[in-house]
Amino acid sequence: MKKIISCDVGTKFHGFALSDSSQKFVVKSWTKRILDSSSDLICSEAVDNDVSLIAIGLPMRMSGGDSDMSIHVKSIAKKLKKRGFEVFFVDERLTTDRSLDTDERNKKSAELILEIALKKKEYQDRLLD
């Protein structure tokens, strides 16, 4: 099985987290500054880490509707899908710890997004058995 990567999309930095090859645990997290395009950066991280799935945090409004950022994230996901990646959205409401500095905040959010994705995947796999 290949690994899963998650991304917490930001305006200046993206947070990333990576699963192990059994897709059960978060093994590392990091941040990267956005230099050109978000889709290029996410694509590069996915290729470098040999992943099968990209889980992206979807920043919905508390009411459940789209925010400006969720519309932006959906456009990034479209570009990633066109490049052949499987993309999975994770509702990221309440995953941001404002008490942390930006670097730690992005990493922790990416870790939470990945943990949610791994739990959902495990549940979906059990339904298929």
Residue pairs with C-beta under 8 A, 6 or more apart in sequence:
1 21
1 22
1 23
1 52
2 21
2 50
2 51
2 52
2 53
3 18
3 19
3 20
3 21
3 23
3 49
3 50
3 51
3 52
4 18
4 19
4 23
4 51
4 52
4 53
4 54
4 55
4 114
4 117
4 118
4 121
5 16
5 17
5 18
5 19
5 45
5 46
5 49
5 51
5 53
5 54
5 55
5 114
6 16
6 17
6 18
6 54
6 55
6 56
6 57
6 90
6 110
6 111
6 113
6 114
6 117
7 14
7 15
7 16
7 42
7 45
7 54
7 55
7 56
7 57
7 110
7 113
8 14
8 15
8 16
8 57
8 92
8 95
8 106
8 109
8 110
8 113
9 38
9 56
9 57
9 59
9 69
9 72
9 73
9 76
10 34
10 102
10 106
11 34
12 33
12 34
12 102
13 31
13 32
13 33
13 34
13 102
13 103
13 106
14 31
14 32
14 34
14 38
14 41
14 42
14 106
14 110
15 29
15 30
15 31
15 105
15 106
15 107
15 108
15 109
15 110
16 29
16 30
16 31
16 32
16 45
16 107
16 110
17 26
17 28
17 29
17 107
17 110
17 111
17 113
17 114
18 26
18 27
18 28
18 29
18 49
18 51
18 114
19 25
19 26
19 27
19 114
19 118
20 27
23 118
23 121
23 122
24 118
24 122
25 118
26 111
26 114
26 115
26 118
29 107
29 108
29 110
29 111
30 107
31 102
31 103
31 106
31 107
32 41
32 45
34 41
35 41
38 72
38 76
39 76
39 79
39 80
39 83
42 54
42 56
42 76
42 80
43 80
43 83
43 85
46 54
46 80
46 85
52 86
53 85
53 86
53 87
53 88
53 117
53 121
54 80
54 85
54 86
54 87
54 88
55 87
55 88
55 89
55 90
55 113
55 114
55 116
55 117
56 73
56 76
56 77
56 87
56 88
56 89
56 90
56 113
57 73
57 89
57 90
57 91
57 92
57 95
57 109
57 110
57 113
58 70
58 73
58 74
58 89
58 90
58 91
58 92
59 67
59 69
59 70
59 73
59 92
59 93
60 66
60 67
60 70
60 91
60 92
60 93
61 67
61 70
62 93
66 74
73 89
77 87
77 89
80 87
81 87
88 117
88 120
90 113
90 116
90 117
90 120
91 116
92 109
92 112
92 113
95 108
95 109
95 112
95 113
96 105
96 109
97 104
97 105
97 108
97 109
98 105
100 108
